[in-house]
Amino acid sequence: MDAADVYVVSSRDNRGGLWVITTNDNVDALRFYQRRGFCLVRVHRGAADRSRASLKPDFPPVGAYEIPLRDEIELEKQP
């Protein structure tokens, strides 16, 4: 897993949990976090497309394992 592939890991809303957001193509990160007790909580459909259009034009359209890079997936772990 490449650190650049994971956008955020921090405590959230003073609830003591952790959350992470990664792209839909990052199956290695999804496996890593789920095996450590993180749960999928949200899919931000089209988020990578929007980032590519406005913030990161060099964001590739196809990611790891030749999966179209379109969405961001949010995972959370409660204490």
OpenMM code with the backbone's topology and positions (N, CA, C; nanometers):
from openmm import Vec3, app, unit

residues = "MET ASP ALA ALA ASP VAL TYR VAL VAL SER SER ARG ASP ASN ARG GLY GLY LEU TRP VAL ILE THR THR ASN ASP ASN VAL ASP ALA LEU ARG PHE TYR GLN ARG ARG GLY PHE CYS LEU VAL ARG VAL HIS ARG GLY ALA ALA ASP ARG SER ARG ALA SER LEU LYS PRO ASP PHE PRO PRO VAL GLY ALA TYR GLU ILE PRO LEU ARG ASP GLU ILE GLU LEU GLU LYS GLN PRO".split()
positions = [
    Vec3(0.0855, -0.1179, 0.0000),
    Vec3(0.0000, 0.0000, 0.0000),
    Vec3(0.0892, 0.1231, 0.0000),
    Vec3(0.0585, 0.2166, -0.0837),
    Vec3(0.1324, 0.3410, -0.0957),
    Vec3(0.0639, 0.4473, -0.0118),
    Vec3(0.1408, 0.5225, 0.0667),
    Vec3(0.0827, 0.6263, 0.1532),
    Vec3(0.0054, 0.7295, 0.0730),
    Vec3(0.0425, 0.7516, -0.0513),
    Vec3(-0.0276, 0.8500, -0.1344),
    Vec3(-0.1687, 0.8041, -0.1691),
    Vec3(-0.1955, 0.6745, -0.1567),
    Vec3(-0.3265, 0.6213, -0.1919),
    Vec3(-0.4301, 0.6384, -0.0822),
    Vec3(-0.3872, 0.6718, 0.0376),
    Vec3(-0.4783, 0.6888, 0.1494),
    Vec3(-0.4820, 0.8372, 0.1820),
    Vec3(-0.6020, 0.8964, 0.1775),
    Vec3(-0.6138, 1.0411, 0.1896),
    Vec3(-0.6095, 1.0928, 0.3319),
    Vec3(-0.6810, 1.0309, 0.4237),
    Vec3(-0.6921, 1.0875, 0.5574),
    Vec3(-0.6994, 0.9743, 0.6591),
    Vec3(-0.6250, 0.9891, 0.7656),
    Vec3(-0.6419, 0.9037, 0.8832),
    Vec3(-0.6325, 0.9963, 1.0031),
    Vec3(-0.7408, 1.0111, 1.0768),
    Vec3(-0.7392, 1.0998, 1.1931),
    Vec3(-0.8547, 1.0662, 1.2851),
    Vec3(-0.8524, 1.1247, 1.4047),
    Vec3(-0.9677, 1.1093, 1.4921),
    Vec3(-1.0786, 1.1985, 1.4390),
    Vec3(-1.2011, 1.1617, 1.4657),
    Vec3(-1.3128, 1.2304, 1.4049),
    Vec3(-1.4146, 1.2695, 1.5110),
    Vec3(-1.4537, 1.3949, 1.5118),
    Vec3(-1.5615, 1.4448, 1.5967),
    Vec3(-1.5430, 1.4117, 1.7447),
    Vec3(-1.4190, 1.3984, 1.7895),
    Vec3(-1.3897, 1.3689, 1.9303),
    Vec3(-1.4602, 1.2446, 1.9816),
    Vec3(-1.4961, 1.1535, 1.8935),
    Vec3(-1.5617, 1.0299, 1.9363),
    Vec3(-1.4609, 0.9196, 1.9631),
    Vec3(-1.3364, 0.9449, 1.9330),
    Vec3(-1.2339, 0.8454, 1.9586),
    Vec3(-1.2138, 0.7440, 1.8481),
    Vec3(-1.2940, 0.7473, 1.7449),
    Vec3(-1.2768, 0.6539, 1.6345),
    Vec3(-1.1767, 0.7067, 1.5333),
    Vec3(-1.1400, 0.6219, 1.4403),
    Vec3(-1.0524, 0.6610, 1.3307),
    Vec3(-1.1278, 0.6444, 1.2005),
    Vec3(-1.0909, 0.7244, 1.1019),
    Vec3(-1.1500, 0.7065, 0.9705),
    Vec3(-1.0453, 0.7245, 0.8640),
    Vec3(-1.0719, 0.6643, 0.7500),
    Vec3(-0.9800, 0.6692, 0.6372),
    Vec3(-1.0626, 0.6761, 0.5094),
    Vec3(-1.0104, 0.7470, 0.4118),
    Vec3(-1.0743, 0.7527, 0.2801),
    Vec3(-0.9725, 0.7086, 0.1779),
    Vec3(-1.0118, 0.6163, 0.0911),
    Vec3(-0.9254, 0.5704, -0.0166),
    Vec3(-1.0076, 0.5579, -0.1439),
    Vec3(-0.9419, 0.5374, -0.2532),
    Vec3(-1.0130, 0.5263, -0.3810),
    Vec3(-1.0609, 0.3839, -0.4047),
    Vec3(-1.1587, 0.3715, -0.4924),
    Vec3(-1.2208, 0.2414, -0.5174),
    Vec3(-1.1254, 0.1385, -0.5765),
    Vec3(-1.0175, 0.1800, -0.6386),
    Vec3(-0.9233, 0.0852, -0.6983),
    Vec3(-0.8238, 0.0289, -0.5973),
    Vec3(-0.8170, 0.0870, -0.4793),
    Vec3(-0.7142, 0.0500, -0.3825),
    Vec3(-0.7591, -0.0702, -0.2989),
    Vec3(-0.7691, -0.1836, -0.3653),
    Vec3(-0.8176, -0.3044, -0.2983),
    Vec3(-0.7214, -0.3516, -0.1895),
    Vec3(-0.5929, -0.3220, -0.2054),
    Vec3(-0.4968, -0.3606, -0.1007),
    Vec3(-0.5240, -0.2837, 0.0285),
    Vec3(-0.5525, -0.1539, 0.0176),
    Vec3(-0.5856, -0.0750, 0.1368),
    Vec3(-0.7195, -0.1194, 0.1952),
    Vec3(-0.8167, -0.1473, 0.1096),
    Vec3(-0.9466, -0.1936, 0.1596),
    Vec3(-0.9306, -0.3235, 0.2376),
    Vec3(-0.8515, -0.4151, 0.1870),
    Vec3(-0.8261, -0.5412, 0.2584),
    Vec3(-0.7531, -0.5138, 0.3899),
    Vec3(-0.6499, -0.4301, 0.3849),
    Vec3(-0.5706, -0.3979, 0.5032),
    Vec3(-0.6588, -0.3438, 0.6157),
    Vec3(-0.7389, -0.2423, 0.5854),
    Vec3(-0.8196, -0.1785, 0.6902),
    Vec3(-0.9325, -0.2677, 0.7399),
    Vec3(-0.9992, -0.3408, 0.6517),
    Vec3(-1.1080, -0.4275, 0.6970),
    Vec3(-1.0563, -0.5394, 0.7862),
    Vec3(-0.9389, -0.5897, 0.7568),
    Vec3(-0.8816, -0.6956, 0.8415),
    Vec3(-0.8424, -0.6433, 0.9787),
    Vec3(-0.8353, -0.5122, 0.9925),
    Vec3(-0.8012, -0.4503, 1.1207),
    Vec3(-0.9214, -0.3866, 1.1892),
    Vec3(-1.0400, -0.4257, 1.1482),
    Vec3(-1.1610, -0.3834, 1.2182),
    Vec3(-1.2303, -0.2597, 1.1652),
    Vec3(-1.1820, -0.2026, 1.0560),
    Vec3(-1.2508, -0.0876, 0.9962),
    Vec3(-1.3712, -0.1374, 0.9179),
    Vec3(-1.4776, -0.0591, 0.9173),
    Vec3(-1.5997, -0.0919, 0.8433),
    Vec3(-1.6240, 0.0122, 0.7355),
    Vec3(-1.6777, -0.0323, 0.6236),
    Vec3(-1.7174, 0.0602, 0.5180),
    Vec3(-1.8373, 0.1394, 0.5676),
    Vec3(-1.8289, 0.2717, 0.5591),
    Vec3(-1.9402, 0.3540, 0.6067),
    Vec3(-2.0015, 0.4412, 0.4974),
    Vec3(-1.9253, 0.4709, 0.3927),
    Vec3(-1.9769, 0.5592, 0.2885),
    Vec3(-1.9013, 0.5382, 0.1585),
    Vec3(-1.9725, 0.5492, 0.0488),
    Vec3(-1.9092, 0.5548, -0.0825),
    Vec3(-1.9417, 0.6916, -0.1398),
    Vec3(-1.8381, 0.7651, -0.1729),
    Vec3(-1.8551, 0.8974, -0.2339),
    Vec3(-1.8458, 0.8770, -0.3850),
    Vec3(-1.9624, 0.8482, -0.4452),
    Vec3(-1.9654, 0.8176, -0.5889),
    Vec3(-1.9215, 0.9382, -0.6712),
    Vec3(-1.8303, 0.9137, -0.7630),
    Vec3(-1.7836, 1.0186, -0.8517),
    Vec3(-1.6835, 1.1144, -0.7908),
    Vec3(-1.6391, 1.0915, -0.6680),
    Vec3(-1.5483, 1.1852, -0.6013),
    Vec3(-1.4139, 1.1958, -0.6739),
    Vec3(-1.3609, 1.0847, -0.7201),
    Vec3(-1.2340, 1.0902, -0.7927),
    Vec3(-1.2521, 1.1632, -0.9259),
    Vec3(-1.3666, 1.1426, -0.9900),
    Vec3(-1.3967, 1.2153, -1.1137),
    Vec3(-1.4014, 1.3657, -1.0885),
    Vec3(-1.4653, 1.4056, -0.9783),
    Vec3(-1.4739, 1.5483, -0.9457),
    Vec3(-1.3357, 1.6064, -0.9130),
    Vec3(-1.2551, 1.5302, -0.8386),
    Vec3(-1.1191, 1.5766, -0.8077),
    Vec3(-1.0383, 1.5945, -0.9350),
    Vec3(-1.0533, 1.5007, -1.0262),
    Vec3(-0.9803, 1.5072, -1.1522),
    Vec3(-1.0223, 1.6300, -1.2325),
    Vec3(-1.1506, 1.6625, -1.2299),
    Vec3(-1.2032, 1.7743, -1.3079),
    Vec3(-1.1643, 1.9095, -1.2486),
    Vec3(-1.1500, 1.9164, -1.1146),
    Vec3(-1.1293, 2.0481, -1.0551),
    Vec3(-0.9954, 2.0669, -0.9844),
    Vec3(-0.9456, 1.9654, -0.9160),
    Vec3(-0.8266, 1.9827, -0.8331),
    Vec3(-0.7015, 1.9144, -0.8861),
    Vec3(-0.7183, 1.7951, -0.9402),
    Vec3(-0.6031, 1.7139, -0.9789),
    Vec3(-0.6202, 1.6619, -1.1207),
    Vec3(-0.5963, 1.7446, -1.2210),
    Vec3(-0.6158, 1.6985, -1.3585),
    Vec3(-0.5250, 1.5817, -1.3969),
    Vec3(-0.4145, 1.5620, -1.3244),
    Vec3(-0.3246, 1.4508, -1.3547),
    Vec3(-0.3640, 1.3209, -1.2842),
    Vec3(-0.4738, 1.3231, -1.2093),
    Vec3(-0.5271, 1.2047, -1.1431),
    Vec3(-0.5642, 1.1044, -1.2526),
    Vec3(-0.5059, 0.9850, -1.2527),
    Vec3(-0.5290, 0.8921, -1.3642),
    Vec3(-0.6730, 0.8393, -1.3686),
    Vec3(-0.7253, 0.8142, -1.4870),
    Vec3(-0.8613, 0.7606, -1.4986),
    Vec3(-0.8703, 0.6127, -1.4631),
    Vec3(-0.7570, 0.5427, -1.4676),
    Vec3(-0.7526, 0.4002, -1.4352),
    Vec3(-0.6463, 0.3807, -1.3283),
    Vec3(-0.6827, 0.3041, -1.2252),
    Vec3(-0.5915, 0.2842, -1.1137),
    Vec3(-0.5360, 0.1440, -1.1066),
    Vec3(-0.5113, 0.1002, -0.9856),
    Vec3(-0.4537, -0.0312, -0.9604),
    Vec3(-0.5404, -0.1413, -1.0197),
    Vec3(-0.4750, -0.2459, -1.0672),
    Vec3(-0.5426, -0.3618, -1.1251),
    Vec3(-0.6330, -0.3248, -1.2433),
    Vec3(-0.6024, -0.2116, -1.3072),
    Vec3(-0.6777, -0.1612, -1.4227),
    Vec3(-0.8260, -0.1371, -1.3903),
    Vec3(-0.8527, -0.0979, -1.2659),
    Vec3(-0.9882, -0.0651, -1.2210),
    Vec3(-1.0126, 0.0825, -1.2492),
    Vec3(-1.1237, 0.1172, -1.3152),
    Vec3(-1.1546, 0.2594, -1.3369),
    Vec3(-1.1604, 0.3326, -1.2032),
    Vec3(-1.0874, 0.4419, -1.1935),
    Vec3(-1.0768, 0.5172, -1.0691),
    Vec3(-1.1851, 0.6254, -1.0694),
    Vec3(-1.2932, 0.6026, -0.9943),
    Vec3(-1.4086, 0.6929, -0.9952),
    Vec3(-1.4504, 0.7421, -0.8579),
    Vec3(-1.4469, 0.6551, -0.7593),
    Vec3(-1.5107, 0.6820, -0.6303),
    Vec3(-1.4089, 0.6842, -0.5168),
    Vec3(-1.4531, 0.7411, -0.4044),
    Vec3(-1.3764, 0.7329, -0.2800),
    Vec3(-1.4596, 0.6535, -0.1807),
    Vec3(-1.3930, 0.5719, -0.1021),
    Vec3(-1.4599, 0.4867, -0.0038),
    Vec3(-1.4113, 0.5266, 0.1339),
    Vec3(-1.5058, 0.5494, 0.2225),
    Vec3(-1.4744, 0.5895, 0.3601),
    Vec3(-1.4928, 0.4703, 0.4517),
    Vec3(-1.3922, 0.4477, 0.5347),
    Vec3(-1.3952, 0.3418, 0.6344),
    Vec3(-1.3767, 0.4035, 0.7717),
    Vec3(-1.4318, 0.3371, 0.8724),
    Vec3(-1.4237, 0.3902, 1.0082),
    Vec3(-1.4016, 0.2760, 1.1063),
    Vec3(-1.3259, 0.3061, 1.2108),
    Vec3(-1.3061, 0.2099, 1.3200),
    Vec3(-1.3431, 0.2770, 1.4500),
    Vec3(-1.4333, 0.2153, 1.5215),
    Vec3(-1.4757, 0.2654, 1.6513),
    Vec3(-1.3857, 0.2048, 1.7593),
    Vec3(-1.3657, 0.2796, 1.8682),
    Vec3(-1.2784, 0.2270, 1.9768),
    Vec3(-1.3400, 0.1055, 2.0438),
] * unit.nanometer
topology = app.Topology()
chain = topology.addChain("A")
for resn in residues:
    res = topology.addResidue(resn, chain)
    for name in ("N", "CA", "C"):
        topology.addAtom(name, app.Element.getBySymbol(name[0]), res)
